[in-house]
Every structure is written in C-alpha cells, then in structure tokens.
Amino acid sequence: MQYEELTKKIIGAAYRVYNKRGFGFLESVYEKCLLIELKKQGLRTESQKPIIVNYENEVVGEFKADVLVEDTVILELKSVRQITQAHEVQLVNYLVATDKPVGLILNFSEQKVEIKRKIRDLEKD
C-alpha cells in the first residue's frame, strides 16, 4: 500500500474519532480511540513503539512514537491549541531515527483535527 493511500485512511480515522469524541481528552484517550478505528480498517498498528537513537554506533537515547501504522507511518498525537514548530521537529527526528518515510502529527484541537504531514527525503540519505 502506498503511503498516500495509507495516510488518507489514517486521517479519515482521526476525523471519525474527533466527530465522536470532540475536544478535551488526553492524548492517550485519542490514541486508544484511533487504534480502534485503524483496526476496524484492517490496518496493523503498534502503540507506544520504542525507537532507539544511535550516534557513532552507540545508543544515546530512546523515545516512544505514539503509533506506528503498517510499519510505515509514524503518528504523533496531540491535544493542544495548535501544532508548534517543536512538534514538527520532533516528528522529523523520529523519521530520521527510524528511517520511516512519512509521519503525521494529528492534533485533536478545540476547533478541528489539525494535521501536519512530514515526508523524509530519501534522496538525501
């Protein structure tokens, strides 16, 4: 499955969650709801996926991606007023550390689902 089709399904699932739950829940609640929606579509997901960061062949850190879909798309979920540049940089770092091609920030904000897509430039790697 191409990531364009996959991200379209993910975004549709995020809108369904928002339409049913609205604003004001913790990110963990949106994550669990989104996992249910993605599972209904037959998509393979991993929640709180550990990611190891290496430098000069040594482990220098570990963090957890909120959700990994089909071992291709990293999802970073937020429930804030708006997505900031720091959120976007965080997602880009996740893509670099994992060699995944695409990531989405899904922000369940006060007014709507705000979405930012980041694509890793495979030509530069």
Contacts in CASP RR format, 6 or more apart in sequence:
PFRMAT RR
TARGET T0000
AUTHOR 0000-0000-0000
METHOD contacts of the structure
MODEL  1
MQYEELTKKIIGAAYRVYNKRGFGFLESVYEKCLLIELKKQGLRTESQKP
IIVNYENEVVGEFKADVLVEDTVILELKSVRQITQAHEVQLVNYLVATDK
PVGLILNFSEQKVEIKRKIRDLEKD
1 70 0 8 1.000
1 72 0 8 1.000
3 72 0 8 1.000
3 73 0 8 1.000
3 101 0 8 1.000
3 102 0 8 1.000
6 43 0 8 1.000
6 69 0 8 1.000
6 70 0 8 1.000
6 72 0 8 1.000
6 73 0 8 1.000
7 73 0 8 1.000
7 102 0 8 1.000
7 103 0 8 1.000
7 104 0 8 1.000
7 117 0 8 1.000
9 38 0 8 1.000
9 41 0 8 1.000
9 43 0 8 1.000
10 38 0 8 1.000
10 43 0 8 1.000
10 69 0 8 1.000
10 73 0 8 1.000
10 75 0 8 1.000
10 104 0 8 1.000
10 106 0 8 1.000
11 104 0 8 1.000
11 106 0 8 1.000
11 113 0 8 1.000
11 115 0 8 1.000
13 34 0 8 1.000
13 37 0 8 1.000
13 38 0 8 1.000
13 41 0 8 1.000
14 34 0 8 1.000
14 37 0 8 1.000
14 106 0 8 1.000
14 108 0 8 1.000
14 113 0 8 1.000
14 115 0 8 1.000
15 113 0 8 1.000
16 37 0 8 1.000
17 30 0 8 1.000
17 33 0 8 1.000
17 34 0 8 1.000
17 37 0 8 1.000
17 108 0 8 1.000
18 108 0 8 1.000
18 112 0 8 1.000
18 113 0 8 1.000
20 33 0 8 1.000
21 29 0 8 1.000
21 30 0 8 1.000
21 33 0 8 1.000
21 108 0 8 1.000
22 108 0 8 1.000
23 79 0 8 1.000
23 108 0 8 1.000
23 109 0 8 1.000
23 110 0 8 1.000
23 111 0 8 1.000
24 79 0 8 1.000
24 108 0 8 1.000
24 110 0 8 1.000
25 79 0 8 1.000
25 108 0 8 1.000
26 79 0 8 1.000
27 66 0 8 1.000
27 77 0 8 1.000
27 78 0 8 1.000
27 79 0 8 1.000
27 108 0 8 1.000
30 77 0 8 1.000
30 79 0 8 1.000
30 106 0 8 1.000
30 108 0 8 1.000
31 47 0 8 1.000
31 66 0 8 1.000
31 67 0 8 1.000
31 77 0 8 1.000
34 67 0 8 1.000
34 75 0 8 1.000
34 77 0 8 1.000
34 106 0 8 1.000
35 45 0 8 1.000
35 47 0 8 1.000
35 67 0 8 1.000
38 45 0 8 1.000
38 67 0 8 1.000
38 69 0 8 1.000
39 45 0 8 1.000
43 69 0 8 1.000
43 70 0 8 1.000
44 69 0 8 1.000
44 70 0 8 1.000
44 71 0 8 1.000
45 67 0 8 1.000
45 68 0 8 1.000
45 69 0 8 1.000
45 70 0 8 1.000
46 67 0 8 1.000
46 68 0 8 1.000
46 71 0 8 1.000
47 66 0 8 1.000
47 67 0 8 1.000
48 64 0 8 1.000
48 65 0 8 1.000
48 66 0 8 1.000
49 64 0 8 1.000
49 65 0 8 1.000
49 67 0 8 1.000
49 68 0 8 1.000
49 74 0 8 1.000
50 62 0 8 1.000
50 63 0 8 1.000
50 64 0 8 1.000
51 62 0 8 1.000
51 63 0 8 1.000
51 64 0 8 1.000
51 65 0 8 1.000
51 94 0 8 1.000
51 97 0 8 1.000
51 98 0 8 1.000
52 59 0 8 1.000
52 61 0 8 1.000
52 62 0 8 1.000
52 97 0 8 1.000
53 59 0 8 1.000
53 60 0 8 1.000
53 61 0 8 1.000
53 62 0 8 1.000
53 63 0 8 1.000
53 97 0 8 1.000
54 60 0 8 1.000
63 94 0 8 1.000
65 74 0 8 1.000
65 75 0 8 1.000
65 76 0 8 1.000
65 94 0 8 1.000
65 98 0 8 1.000
66 75 0 8 1.000
66 76 0 8 1.000
66 77 0 8 1.000
67 74 0 8 1.000
67 75 0 8 1.000
67 77 0 8 1.000
68 74 0 8 1.000
68 75 0 8 1.000
68 100 0 8 1.000
69 75 0 8 1.000
72 100 0 8 1.000
72 101 0 8 1.000
72 102 0 8 1.000
73 100 0 8 1.000
73 102 0 8 1.000
73 103 0 8 1.000
73 104 0 8 1.000
74 91 0 8 1.000
74 94 0 8 1.000
74 95 0 8 1.000
74 98 0 8 1.000
74 100 0 8 1.000
74 102 0 8 1.000
74 103 0 8 1.000
74 104 0 8 1.000
75 103 0 8 1.000
75 104 0 8 1.000
75 105 0 8 1.000
75 106 0 8 1.000
76 87 0 8 1.000
76 90 0 8 1.000
76 91 0 8 1.000
76 94 0 8 1.000
76 103 0 8 1.000
76 104 0 8 1.000
76 105 0 8 1.000
76 106 0 8 1.000
77 105 0 8 1.000
77 106 0 8 1.000
77 107 0 8 1.000
77 108 0 8 1.000
78 87 0 8 1.000
78 105 0 8 1.000
78 106 0 8 1.000
78 107 0 8 1.000
78 108 0 8 1.000
78 109 0 8 1.000
79 107 0 8 1.000
79 108 0 8 1.000
79 109 0 8 1.000
80 107 0 8 1.000
80 109 0 8 1.000
81 109 0 8 1.000
81 110 0 8 1.000
82 107 0 8 1.000
82 109 0 8 1.000
82 114 0 8 1.000
83 105 0 8 1.000
83 107 0 8 1.000
83 114 0 8 1.000
83 116 0 8 1.000
87 105 0 8 1.000
87 107 0 8 1.000
87 116 0 8 1.000
88 105 0 8 1.000
88 116 0 8 1.000
88 118 0 8 1.000
91 103 0 8 1.000
91 104 0 8 1.000
91 105 0 8 1.000
91 116 0 8 1.000
91 118 0 8 1.000
92 118 0 8 1.000
92 120 0 8 1.000
94 100 0 8 1.000
94 103 0 8 1.000
95 101 0 8 1.000
95 102 0 8 1.000
95 103 0 8 1.000
95 118 0 8 1.000
95 120 0 8 1.000
96 120 0 8 1.000
99 120 0 8 1.000
99 125 0 8 1.000
100 120 0 8 1.000
101 119 0 8 1.000
101 120 0 8 1.000
101 122 0 8 1.000
102 117 0 8 1.000
102 118 0 8 1.000
102 119 0 8 1.000
102 120 0 8 1.000
103 117 0 8 1.000
103 118 0 8 1.000
103 119 0 8 1.000
104 115 0 8 1.000
104 116 0 8 1.000
104 117 0 8 1.000
104 118 0 8 1.000
105 114 0 8 1.000
105 115 0 8 1.000
105 116 0 8 1.000
105 118 0 8 1.000
106 113 0 8 1.000
106 114 0 8 1.000
106 115 0 8 1.000
107 113 0 8 1.000
107 114 0 8 1.000
107 115 0 8 1.000
107 116 0 8 1.000
END
